[in-house]
Amino acid sequence: MMFCINYLVWHKMYIKTMGVKVEKVVICGVDTSKLPKLSYQESNQLLKKAQAGDSDARDYFITCNLRLVLSLVKRYQNRSVDTEDLFQAGCIGLIKSVDNFNLNLNVKFSTYAVPMIVGEIRRIIRESNSMRVSRGIRDVAYSALQVREQLEQATNKTVTMDQIAKELNLPVYRVVYCLDAIADTKSLQETVYSTESDEICLEEQLSNDKDEEVCVIDNISLKKALKKLPKREQDIVLKRYYEGKTQTEVSFEVGISQAQVSRLEKNAVSEMYTFMS
């Protein structure tokens, strides 16, 4: 069967068998419950043929491993991205794994493929994020993710932020900040615990450790710091953080380029931080 990612379509069908609800997943008309399972030896033989240029062996091997993609997609269901898009992204990761797997490594194919599949799924989730993150921050974050994947594949161990930062020649706080910036957003109404009679939302678990007096003092300090900025920087900060406008929108209103807005905003925030510290 020729395997083509552009034509992957899947849907769930539920069949009641002996009173039990069974999930059946169909991909391109193929019932995944009937897909063959490969032994370790069979898997290696097919991979050797696939990497030697045998397209039929490659397609068959990919098809046999679709269960792996589905098992990983289930982890990321109920996100802002459609499940079918997650599945297709996972399949791209599977294909990359097949094409790049080194048979000389003494590891199972699934051990190598899982991080690659998860990486593609996370990538499409990040790209669909409605939060606007600057290109520089995204570049650092994606580089950090690539470095982490490469180090983990090379060592088969979980790497630390210190190791990633050292590899990128960046401060640890910078790497952590950039990764946090592209992390999935959470709804305050998201359920974190539930029983038959009760459920708890995320917003109910949040607390404010500062009392009202401290908050008032912080607001006064913030206003004083803002007033110390030049008029144009004040306008940029107010439009960006109080009116919620994008840098592009601000650039049109202020009459300068988006790059200039970005630079002035960064400097203004840094100066305000200095004033308040």
TORTI-158934 format. One record per atom (N, C-alpha, C): residue number from 0; x, y, z negated. Coordinates in steps of 0.001 Angstrom, whole numbers, always signed. Each point is the difference from the previous one (the first is absolute). Layout:
TORTI-158934
  nr      xx      yy      zz
 NUM       X       Y       Z
...
***
This chain:
TORTI-158934
  nr      xx      yy      zz
   0    +849   -1192      +0
   0    -849   +1192      +0
   0    +882   +1239      +0
   1    -176    +892    +947
   1    +768   +1245     +45
   1    -468    +898   -1120
   2    +967    +481    -740
   2    -306    +827   -1171
   2    +262   +1458    +370
   3   -1000    +839     -71
   3    +166   +1406    +356
   3    -603    +863   -1084
   4    +824    +820    -626
   4    -453    +797   -1128
   4   -1078    +993    +395
   5     +28    +441   +1270
   5    -970   +1002    +431
   5   -1418    -539     +42
   6    -141   -1313     +24
   6   -1329    -575     +98
   6    -419    -750   -1252
   7    +697    +271   -1096
   7    -375    -673   -1243
   7   -1290    +595    -536
   8    -985    -827    -164
   8   -1265    +419    -588
   8    -370   -1054   -1017
   9    -359    +425   -1190
   9    -346   -1009    -996
   9   -1230    +422    -767
  10    -727    -947    -442
  10   -1169    +268    -809
  10    -224   -1175    -930
  11    -801    +220   -1016
  11    -247   -1040    -996
  11   -1365    -617    +222
  12     -36   -1297     -50
  12   -1252    -742    +110
  12    -112    -861   -1248
  13   -1160     -30    -541
  13    -189    -776   -1222
  13    -922   -1191    +292
  14    +469   -1126    -408
  14    -744   -1232    +245
  14    -286    -661   -1327
  15   -1220    -372    -225
  15    -345    -695   -1228
  15    +117   -1509    +226
  16    +927    -574    -698
  16    +228   -1436    +120
  16    -213    -646   -1355
  17    -938    -892    -107
  17    -300    -682   -1259
  17    -287   +1016   -1101
  18    -638   +1103    +391
  18    -356   +1006    -991
  18   +1138    +892    -410
  19   +1187    -127    +646
  19   +1167    +797    -347
  19    +271    +985   +1126
  20    +292   +1248    -380
  20    +263   +1029    +985
  20   +1452     -85    +449
  21    +231    -246   +1286
  21   +1354    -181    +517
  21    +309   +1121    +971
  22   +1164    +622    -141
  22    +384   +1071    +905
  22    +736    -574   +1201
  23    -429    +430   +1172
  23    +603    -460   +1232
  23    +465   +1217    +780
  24   +1271     +83    +325
  24    +540   +1143    +724
  24    +275    -413   +1434
  25    -506    +799    +951
  25    +161    -294   +1421
  25    +863   +1079    +639
  26   +1073    -414    +671
  26    +895    +928    +681
  26     +70    -404   +1460
  27    -428    +915    +889
  27     -11    -308   +1436
  27    -698   -1324    +275
  28   -1055    -289    -736
  28    -748   -1230    +195
  28    +631   -1210    -638
  29   +1102    +196    -742
  29    +691   -1123    -646
  29    -344     -25   -1475
  30    -479   -1113    -474
  30    -343    -172   -1407
  30   +1279    -262    -780
  31    +360    +952    -882
  31   +1267    -138    -724
  31      +1   -1177    -972
  32   -1185    -462    -390
  32     -45   -1153    -899
  32    +464   -1267    +704
  33     +32     +34   +1327
  33    +414   -1173    +776
  33   +1399    +162    +596
  34    +660   +1095    -328
  34   +1354    +198    +526
  34    +947   -1040    -592
  35    +922    -504    +789
  35    +935   -1010    -515
  35    +974    +597    -997
  36    +442    -820    -937
  36   +1004    +408    -969
  36   +1338    -602    +403
  37   +1033    +780    -112
  37   +1320    -443    +412
  37    +851    -407   -1199
  38    +734   -1062    +165
  38    +968    -381   -1025
  38   +1238    +866    +167
  39    +901     -54    -965
  39   +1222    +803     +60
  39    +810    -340   +1252
  40     +94   -1297    +318
  40    +760    -429   +1171
  40    -683    +447   +1296
  41   -1341    -160     +55
  41    -745    +418   +1192
  41    +126   +1505    +214
  42     -51    +748   -1100
  42    +115   +1454     +74
  42   +1342    +408    +600
  43   +1068    -619    -461
  43   +1331    +333    +514
  43    +164    -388   +1464
  44    -564   -1145    +381
  44     +92    -435   +1394
  44    -707    +977    +936
  45   -1196    +430    -403
  45    -743    +957    +821
  45    +725   +1338     +90
  46    +566    +436   -1122
  46    +725   +1272     -13
  46   +1214     -48    +927
  47    +702   -1131      -5
  47   +1151    -147    +892
  47    -433    +112   +1454
  48   -1104    -653    +337
  48    -512     +65   +1375
  48    -454   +1413    +347
  49    -682    +646    -967
  49    -505   +1356    +234
  49   +1143    +974    +236
  50   +1048     -96    -819
  50   +1125    +922    +128
  50    +885    -336   +1200
  51    -224   -1205    +553
  51    +725    -380   +1217
  51    -749    +446   +1254
  52   -1189    +613    -193
  52    -751    +523   +1134
  52   -1253    -765    +357
  53    -365   -1002    -789
  53   -1212    -782    +262
  53   -1217    +788    -513
  54    -726    +639    +912
  54   -1136    +851    -389
  54   -1148    -816    -589
  55    -201   -1215    +503
  55   -1078    -844    -522
  55    +272    -365   -1458
  56   +1243    -348    -297
  56    +373    -333   -1379
  56    -160   +1221    -905
  57    +356   +1166    +520
  57    -132   +1248    -778
  57   -1460    +281    -317
  58    -875     -88   +1016
  58   -1429    +256    -204
  58    -608   -1001    -983
  59    +385   -1265    +145
  59    -542   -1041    -871
  59    +445    +218   -1436
  60   +1261    +374    -185
  60    +525    +237   -1350
  60    -715   +1191    -651
  61    -192   +1071    +755
  61    -710   +1177    -525
  61   -1416    -366    -410
  62    -677    -754    +871
  62   -1378    -410    -291
  62     -70    -828   -1274
  63    +961    -897    -187
  63      +7    -854   -1191
  63    +227    +789   -1284
  64    +568   +1191    +119
  64    +323    +797   -1181
  64    -979   +1144    -251
  65   -1127     -13    +708
  65    -993   +1059    -213
  65    -598     -63   -1404
  66     -16   -1184    -581
  66    -511    -112   -1381
  66    +825    +869    -951
  67   +1303     +57    +252
  67    +883    +793    -851
  67    -392   +1475     +59
  68    -305    +483   +1203
  68    -429   +1390    +159
  68   -1294    +247    -763
  69    -947    -905    +151
  69   -1303    +164    -650
  69    +129     +15   -1523
  70    +865    -843    -528
  70    +166     -52   -1455
  70    +559   +1311    -536
  71    +850    +665    +785
  71    +586   +1277    -425
  71    -964   +1163    +204
  72    -818     -86   +1047
  72    -993   +1054    +253
  72    -994     +89   -1148
  73    -325   -1140    -602
  73    -977     -20   -1093
  73    +441    +873   -1171
  74   +1318    +156    -172
  74    +505    +835   -1093
  74    -369   +1466    +187
  75    -186    +397   +1256
  75    -186   +1420    +292
  75   -1406    +323    +507
  76    -939    -881    -207
  76   -1379    +276    +373
  76    -562   +1104    -883
  77   -1102    +569    +442
  77    -675   +1089    -721
  77    +856   +1259     -55
  78    +901    +159    +973
  78    +756   +1239    +116
  78    -694    +901   +1022
  79    +627   +1150    +285
  79    -590    +935    +949
  79    +138    -476   +1440
  80    +804   -1034    +230
  80    +233    -513   +1347
  80    -887   -1215    +260
  81    -545     -75   +1199
  81    -849   -1128    +375
  81    +803   -1305     -81
  82    -654   -1053    -473
  82    +689   -1279    -190
  82    +563    -548   +1305
  83    -692    +223   +1107
  83    +490    -482   +1289
  83   +1309    +694    +375
  84    +100   +1296    -324
  84   +1245    +726    +284
  84   +1135    -534    -866
  85    -321    -333   -1254
  85   +1013    -577    -883
  85    +482   -1336    +557
  86    -936    -783    +497
  86    +353   -1314    +546
  86    +908    +141   +1219
  87    -344    +932    +883
  87    +821    +188   +1194
  87   +1398    +497    -369
  88     +65    +890    -994
  88   +1316    +469    -455
  88    +807   -1158    -573
  89    -672    -875    -758
  89    +675   -1176    -545
  89    +515    -919   +1084
  90    -763    -117   +1078
  90    +431    -838   +1126
  90   +1240    +574    +677
  91     +83   +1325     +52
  91   +1199    +625    +555
  91   +1214    -374    -856
  92    -193     +30   -1328
  92   +1078    -401    -890
  92    +383   -1456    +195
  93    -993    -851    +229
  93    +264   -1422    +245
  93    +819    -184   +1271
  94    -367    +712   +1053
  94    +714    -105   +1270
  94   +1445    +469    -154
  95    +192   +1115    -721
  95   +1368    +489    -235
  95    +813   -1027    -775
  96    -656    -661    -944
  96    +694   -1011    -799
  96    +450   -1167    +863
  97    -864    -435    +906
  97    +334   -1114    +894
  97   +1187    +364    +883
  98      -7   +1225    +513
  98   +1054    +419    +934
  98   +1335    +272    -681
  99     -30    +308   -1305
  99   +1235    +410    -678
  99    +503    -985   -1052
 100    -751   -1057    -251
 100    +394    -945   -1044
 100   +1290    -721    +372
 101    +888     -92    -969
 101   +1291    -660    +199
 101     -88   -1426    -536
 102     +43    -952    +888
 102    -124   -1407    -388
 102   +1186    -483    -826
 103   +1088    +732     +48
 103   +1180    -410    -763
 103    -142    +304   -1487
 104    -990    +852    -333
 104    -246    +292   -1407
 104    -676   -1190    -663
 105    +389    -293   -1180
 105    -564   -1151    -699
 105   -1257    +405    -780
 106    -966    +565    +735
 106   -1262    +417    -613
 106   -1156    -414    +904
 107   -1180    -122    -599
 107   -1182    -306    +778
 107    -415   +1214    +821
 108    -678    -259   +1104
 108    -450   +1099    +850
 108    -947    +923    -760
 109    -880    -568    -811
 109    -976    +813    -731
 109    +685    +971    -962
 110   +1126    -426    -580
 110    +747    +870    -917
 110    +482   +1253    +713
 111    +399    -166   +1259
 111    +457   +1134    +804
 111   -1168    +804    +553
 112   -1080    -694    +374
 112   -1100    +655    +699
 112    -887    +843    -909
 113    -189    -438   -1239
 113    -920    +713    -896
 113    +345   +1478    -151
 114   +1254    +376    -339
 114    +319   +1425    -118
 114    -220    +772   +1301
 115    +259    -649   +1151
 115    -180    +657   +1284
 115   -1479    +255    +274
 116    -835    -993    -295
 116   -1451    +141    +212
 116    -576   +1052    -938
 117    +378     -88   -1268
 117    -478    +974    -995
 117    +455   +1406    +378
 118   +1226    +119    +521
 118    +512   +1309    +401
 118    -844    +642   +1079
 119    -420    -794    +991
 119    -838    +533   +1080
 119   -1390    +372    -522
 120    -538    -806    -917
 120   -1316    +299    -575
 120     +62   +1299    -809
 121   +1041    +135    -797
 121    +151   +1226    -803
 121    +228   +1217    +872
 122    +708    -204   +1101
 122    +276   +1128    +894
 122   -1287    +581    +554
 123    -910    -866    +456
 123   -1242    +506    +578
 123    -881    +632   -1072
 124    +107    -492   -1240
 124    -744    +624   -1101
 124    +557   +1385    -281
 125   +1337    +119      -3
 125    +620   +1303    -250
 125    -360   +1000   +1080
 126     +27    -440   +1256
 126    -275    +908   +1105
 126   -1444    +472     +15
 127    -881    -772    -612
 127   -1411    +392     -33
 127    -333    +866   -1206
 128    +999    +236    -856
 128    -216    +779   -1208
 128    -397   +1425    +367
 129   -1078    +500    -609
 129    -505   +1337    +310
 129    +848   +1105    -617
 130    +872    -352    -959
 130    +863    +999    -620
 130   +1081    +431    +996
 131    +227   +1304    +115
 131   +1018    +519    +898
 131   +1348     +25    -717
 132    +960    -733    +559
 132   +1335     -75    -579
 132    +988    +485   +1045
 133    +939    +836    -393
 133    +949    +564    +954
 133    +829   -1090    +667
 134    +480    +318   +1195
 134    +759    -979    +781
 134   +1278    -417    -721
 135    +675    +964    -635
 135   +1248    -320    -704
 135    -209    -993   -1123
 136   -1087    +175    -756
 136    -304    -921   -1100
 136    -342   -1382    +546
 137    -792     -39   +1076
 137    -359   -1288    +608
 137   +1245    -726    +505
 138    +909    +742    +624
 138   +1212    -623    +547
 138    +831    -646   -1105
 139    +153    +710   -1108
 139    +761    -554   -1122
 139    -701   -1238    -558
 140   -1326     +87    -146
 140    -758   -1121    -558
 140     +90   -1235    +891
 141    -146    +189   +1313
 141     +55   -1142    +912
 141   +1412    -592     +54
 142   +1006    +868     -89
 142   +1388    -491     -38
 142    +223    -824   -1259
 143    -562    +464   -1118
 143    +137    -728   -1264
 143    -658   -1366     +87
 144   -1171     -62    +633
 144    -695   -1280    +154
 144    +791    -957    +879
 145    +606    +533   +1067
 145    +807    -837    +889
 145   +1227    -532    -721
 146    +640    +875    -763
 146   +1195    -416    -748
 146    -365   -1065   -1020
 147   -1119    +203    -697
 147    -425    -995    -989
 147    -249   -1356    +656
 148    -661     +22   +1152
 148    -279   -1257    +701
 148   +1295    -681    +430
 149    +946    +782    +524
 149   +1270    -573    +452
 149    +804    -577   -1162
 150     +45    +729   -1117
 150    +754    -482   -1161
 150    -628   -1255    -599
 151   -1333     -39     -48
 151    -669   -1162    -572
 151    +169   -1226    +888
 152      -6    +215   +1317
 152    +217   -1124    +910
 152   +1436    -515    -104
 153    +941    +918    -230
 153   +1411    -392     -69
 153    +342    -699   -1311
 154    -668    +404   -1086
 154    +355    -523   -1323
 154   -1037    -952    -586
 155   -1217      +5    +594
 155   -1110    -791    -556
 155    -300    +389   -1440
 156    +255   +1265    -329
 156    -280    +510   -1332
 156    -741   +1333    +110
 157    -745    +331   -1056
 157    -678   +1283     -41
 157   +1024   +1095    -266
 158     +13   +1016    +858
 158    +980   +1075    -148
 158    -572   +1125    -849
 159    +875    +783    -598
 159    -413   +1113    -852
 159     +40   +1308    +783
 160    -621   +1027    -566
 160     +33   +1323    +618
 160   +1432    +538     +61
 161    +795    -339    -997
 161   +1401    +438     -10
 161    +749    -544   +1222
 162    -247   -1268    +334
 162    +663    -612   +1145
 162    -446    +656   +1306
 163   -1307    +251    +107
 163    -532    +636   +1215
 163    +570   +1405    +153
 164      +2    +767   -1097
 164    +513   +1369     +33
 164   +1477     +34    +371
 165    +769    -957    -529
 165   +1424     -63    +299
 165    +217    -289   +1486
 166    -816    -902    +558
 166    +119    -346   +1414
 166    -341   +1193    +897
 167    -955    +814    -430
 167    -412   +1174    +775
 167    +837   +1239    -321
 168    +851    -134   -1028
 168    +821   +1136    -445
 168    -889   +1175    -423
 169   -1036    -303    -777
 169    -937   +1007    -489
 169    -187    -174   -1502
 170    -417   +1055    -703
 170    -314    -144   -1424
 170   -1191    -929    -198
 171     -24    -711   -1108
 171   -1088    -945    -263
 171   -1339    +719     -67
 172     -26   +1187    -641
 172   -1274    +700    -151
 172    -577    +380   +1358
 173    +859    +278    +979
 173    -464    +369   +1337
 173    -677   -1191    +685
 174    +610   -1167    -123
 174    -572   -1212    +597
 174   -1341    -330    -646
 175     -55     +68   -1328
 175   -1242    -295    -722
 175   -1098    +981    +394
 176    +350   +1278     +89
 176    -976   +1040    +369
 176    -586    -262   +1382
 177    +860    -320    +959
 177    -457    -223   +1378
 177    -869   -1254    +104
 178    +362   -1057    -705
 178    -807   -1219     +21
 178   -1357    +238    -645
 179     -37    +775   -1083
 179   -1263    +324    -648
 179    -898    +818    +931
 180    +620    +835    +827
 180    -772    +883    +877
 180    -778    -764   +1065
 181    +503   -1171    +411
 181    -703    -768   +1036
 181    -783   -1179    -585
 182     -29     -87   -1323
 182    -736   -1102    -636
 182   -1496    +155    +243
 183    -714   -1118     -70
 183   -1444     +15    +210
 183    -676    +848   -1063
 184    -980    +788    +430
 184    -766    +792    -951
 184   -1090    -856    -643
 185    -337    +330   -1225
 185   -1018    -734    -734
 185   -1193    +904    -281
 186   -1178    -558     +98
 186   -1206    +738    -334
 186    -212     -38   -1511
 187    -432   +1135    -570
 187    -283     +32   -1432
 187   -1181    -886    -348
 188    -822    -309   +1016
 188   -1157    -856    -233
 188    +313   -1487    +214
 189   +1265    -305    +282
 189    +385   -1395    +231
 189    -121    -803   -1291
 190    -621   -1168    +107
 190    -200    -849   -1171
 190   +1301    -704    -369
 191    +401    +148   -1266
 191   +1231    -643    -466
 191    -301   -1206    -884
 192   -1232     -85    -488
 192    -398   -1141    -836
 192   -1511    -124     +62
 193    -485   -1214     +86
 193   -1452    -176     +62
 193    -408   -1337    -599
 194   -1184     -12    -584
 194    -635   -1222    -482
 194   -1422      -5    +549
 195    -768    -989    -370
 195   -1372     -64    +485
 195    -846   +1161    -517
 196    +374    +519   -1149
 196    -826   +1040    -620
 196    +643   +1388      +7
 197   +1268    +101    +374
 197    +672   +1292     -98
 197   +1166     +59    +970
 198    +381   +1231    +374
 198   +1178    +199    +823
 198    +659   +1320    -384
 199   +1318     +47    +166
 199    +778   +1181    -366
 199    +669    +545   +1253
 200    -148   +1319    +223
 200    +610    +653   +1141
 200   +1339    +622    -400
 201    +802    +287   +1008
 201   +1324    +560    -251
 201     -77   +1323    -746
 202    -973    +851    +356
 202     -93   +1311    -646
 202    -265    -105   -1498
 203    -603   -1104    -432
 203    -283    -181   -1421
 203   +1250    -384    -792
 204   +1057    -370    +731
 204   +1245    -391    -657
 204   +1023   +1137     -34
 205    -350   +1129    +621
 205    +914   +1130     +25
 205    -178    +853   -1244
 206   +1093    +524    -492
 206     -69    +848   -1187
 206    +854   +1238    +199
 207    -313   +1052    -702
 207    +760   +1238     +53
 207    +697    +185   -1347
 208   +1311    -180      +1
 208    +743     +82   -1257
 208    +195   +1436    -477
 209    -247    +948    +894
 209    +179   +1395    -386
 209   -1298    +554    -572
 210     +99    +766   -1060
 210   -1203    +631    -527
 210    -288   +1265    +789
 211   -1136    +593    -253
 211    -451   +1143    +780
 211    +975   +1168     -95
 212    +585    +205   -1182
 212    +924   +1113    -188
 212   +1230    -139    +879
 213    +533   -1231     +92
 213   +1183    -242    +828
 213    -320    +241   +1470
 214   -1190    -427    +424
 214    -408    +190   +1399
 214     -94   +1486    +336
 215    -532    +792    -918
 215    -113   +1442    +219
 215   +1387    +620    +153
 216    +934    -413    -856
 216   +1370    +518     +60
 216    +659    -360   +1333
 217    -220   -1242    +447
 217    +562    -440   +1283
 217    -536    +840   +1150
 218   -1305    +292     -30
 218    -610    +804   +1056
 218    +575   +1421     +13
 219    +210    +566   -1177
 219    +575   +1348     -94
 219   +1416     +10    +573
 220    +799   -1030    -354
 220   +1370    -105    +504
 220     +14    -136   +1519
 221    -957    -769    +524
 221     -81    -209   +1442
 221    -320   +1306    +717
 222    -916    +781    -546
 222    -372   +1273    +619
 222   +1155    +987     -41
 223    +736     +19   -1108
 223   +1149    +895    -114
 223   +1077    -371   +1015
 224    +244   -1313    +143
 224    +997    -461    +965
 224    -411    +360   +1420
 225   -1292    -113    +301
 225    -514    +316   +1337
 225    +195   +1484    +313
 226    -224    +870    -999
 226    +106   +1444    +210
 226   +1437    +437    +256
 227    +973    -805    -400
 227   +1405    +345    +206
 227    +461    -271   +1428
 228    -838    -713    +758
 228    +359    -309   +1384
 228    -282   +1195    +901
 229    +709    +111   +1146
 229    -345   +1013    +994
 229   -1430    -209    +507
 230    -600   +1066    +524
 230   -1413     -43    +392
 230    -291   -1126    +990
 231    +861    -181    +996
 231    -265   -1028   +1013
 231     +34   -1398    -600
 232    +974    -262    -910
 232     +70   -1303    -640
 232   -1216    -240    -898
 233    -470   +1082    -653
 233   -1211    -129    -808
 233   -1184    -437    +860
 234    -139    +653   +1161
 234   -1115    -333    +904
 234     +81   -1459    +447
 235   +1211    -458    +311
 235    +172   -1374    +471
 235    -374   -1000   -1092
 236    +488    +241   -1222
 236    -304    -908   -1112
 236   -1504     -24    -286
 237    -634   +1157      -2
 237   -1441     +74    -280
 237    -807    -729   +1076
 238    +379    +221   +1256
 238    -734    -648   +1087
 238    +214   -1510      -6
 239   +1227    -438    -331
 239    +309   -1427     +29
 239    -590    -750   -1198
 240    +149    +568   -1213
 240    -323    -762   -1196
 240   -1327    +400    -654
 241    -511   +1167    +340
 241   -1282    +404    -569
 241   -1128    -122   +1015
 242    +324    +292   +1263
 242   -1023    -112   +1042
 242     +73   -1327    +743
 243   +1079    -754    -211
 243    +129   -1337    +587
 243    +231     -13   +1490
 244    +607   +1036    +547
 244    +219     +72   +1446
 244   +1303    -688    +383
 245     +65    -451   +1243
 245   +1211    -660    +496
 245   +1046   +1058    +365
 246   +1237    -448    +173
 246   +1059    +920    +392
 246    -272    +606   +1370
 247    -599    -775    +887
 247    -336    +518   +1330
 247   -1045   +1105    -105
 248   -1032    -219    -813
 248   -1033   +1019    -188
 248    +591   +1273    -610
 249    +884    -185    -978
 249    +636   +1153    -639
 249    +866    +760   +1000
 250    +698    -727    +868
 250    +886    +655    +968
 250    -782    +914    +929
 251   -1210    -419    +399
 251    -839    +839    +859
 251    -441   +1260    -740
 252    -368    -155   -1263
 252    -500   +1130    -771
 252   +1101    +993    -374
 253   +1181    -545    -333
 253   +1099    +868    -433
 253    +766    +573   +1195
 254     -43    -722   +1131
 254    +664    +496   +1199
 254   +1441    -423    +147
 255    +351   -1161    -582
 255   +1346    -551    +153
 255    -123   -1464    +399
 256   +1118    -636    +316
 256     -42   -1400    +433
 256    -259    -929   -1177
 257    -441   -1219    +325
 257    -249   -1003   -1042
 257   +1282    -356    -724
 258   +1125     -21    +730
 258   +1283    -317    -622
 258    +387   +1064   -1026
 259    -285   +1269    +328
 259    +289   +1077    -941
 259    -886     -95   -1240
 260   -1274    -347    +214
 260    -910    -187   -1130
 260    +522   -1083    -919
 261    +432   -1117    +596
 261    +525   -1120    -787
 261   +1203    +429    -825
 262    +923    +762    +618
 262   +1207    +432    -703
 262    -334    +974   -1131
 263    -872    +970    +300
 263    -366    +995   -1010
 263    -775    -636   -1155
 264    -863    -947    +341
 264    -768    -686   -1044
 264    +930    -776    -934
 265    +943    -704    +580
 265    +942    -783    -803
 265    +809    +910    -923
 266    +482   +1111    +541
 266    +775    +941    -813
 266    -850    +621   -1104
 267   -1263    +329    +342
 267    -888    +633    -969
 267    -283    -931   -1175
 268    -304   -1269    +299
 268    -279    -968   -1051
 268   +1225    -204    -874
 269   +1180     -34    +626
 269   +1234    -170    -763
 269    +248   +1188    -927
 270    -254   +1237    +491
 270    +185   +1197    -808
 270    -993     +35   -1170
 271   -1255    -402    +273
 271   -1007     -15   -1069
 271    +380    -999   -1089
 272    +528   -1127    +425
 272    +438   -1001    -966
 272   +1113    +553    -884
 273    +918    +742    +649
 273   +1101    +605    -759
 273    -515   +1027   -1003
 274    -976    +819    +422
 274    -561   +1016    -869
 274    -684    -624   -1227
 275    -633   -1157    +217
 275    -789    -618   -1071
 275    +833    -890    -916
 276   +1197    -378    +434
 276    +818    -917    -806
 276    +808    +739   -1039
***
